[in-house]
């Protein structure tokens, strides 16, 4: 097991404590979430971006307007809420 030392200014630490935040638990959760998060290499990210840019330039990428995107998101949220009830 490893130990991580974190130095904070007193005012920041006091503010966190005053809010009743368990900084140790929150930090542990953050670290475990980092470990569980899938990540990709820089090379893989570059390949994905290149692929999408190529699809966009060739016309193969289907795009939608900003308003249409938000409409789809709202509909999806409404459907998910309705399915929970």
C-alpha positions in Angstrom: 0.0 0.0 0.0 1.2 3.5 -0.9 0.7 6.8 0.9 0.0 10.1 -1.0 0.9 13.3 0.7 -1.2 16.4 -0.3 -0.3 19.9 0.8 -3.0 22.5 0.9 -3.1 26.1 2.1 -4.6 26.3 5.5 -7.5 28.5 4.3 -8.5 25.9 1.7 -8.3 23.0 4.2 -10.3 25.0 6.8 -12.9 25.8 4.2 -13.3 22.1 3.2 -13.5 21.1 6.9 -16.1 23.8 7.6 -18.3 22.3 4.9 -18.1 18.9 6.6 -16.4 17.3 3.6 -14.5 14.1 4.4 -11.5 15.0 2.2 -9.8 11.6 2.8 -12.8 9.6 1.7 -13.5 12.0 -1.3 -9.9 11.7 -2.4 -9.9 7.9 -2.1 -13.1 7.8 -4.2 -11.5 10.0 -6.8 -8.4 7.8 -7.0 -10.5 4.6 -7.3 -12.6 6.2 -10.0 -9.5 7.1 -11.9 -8.4 3.5 -11.8 -11.8 2.3 -13.0 -12.1 4.8 -15.8 -11.2 3.4 -19.2 -8.4 5.4 -20.8 -6.9 5.5 -24.3 -3.4 6.3 -25.4 -2.5 9.5 -27.1 -1.9 7.6 -30.3 -5.4 6.0 -30.1 -6.9 9.5 -29.5 -5.1 10.9 -32.5 -6.4 8.0 -34.6 -9.9 8.5 -33.5 -9.8 12.3 -34.2 -8.2 11.6 -37.6 -10.9 9.1 -38.5 -13.7 11.5 -37.6 -12.1 14.5 -39.4 -11.7 12.3 -42.5 -15.4 11.2 -42.3 -16.4 14.8 -42.0 -14.4 15.9 -45.0 -15.7 13.0 -47.1 -19.3 13.7 -46.2 -19.7 10.3 -44.6 -20.2 11.8 -41.1 -23.8 12.6 -40.3 -24.0 15.9 -38.4 -27.0 17.6 -36.8 -27.7 21.2 -35.7 -27.1 22.4 -32.2 -30.9 22.8 -31.6 -31.6 19.3 -33.0 -28.9 17.9 -30.7 -30.5 19.4 -27.6 -33.9 18.3 -28.7 -32.7 14.7 -28.9 -31.1 15.0 -25.5 -34.3 16.3 -24.0 -36.4 13.5 -25.6 -33.9 10.9 -24.3 -34.1 12.4 -20.8 -37.9 12.5 -20.8 -38.0 8.8 -22.0 -35.6 7.7 -19.3 -37.6 9.5 -16.6 -40.8 8.0 -17.9 -39.3 4.5 -17.8 -38.3 4.9 -14.2 -41.9 5.7 -13.1 
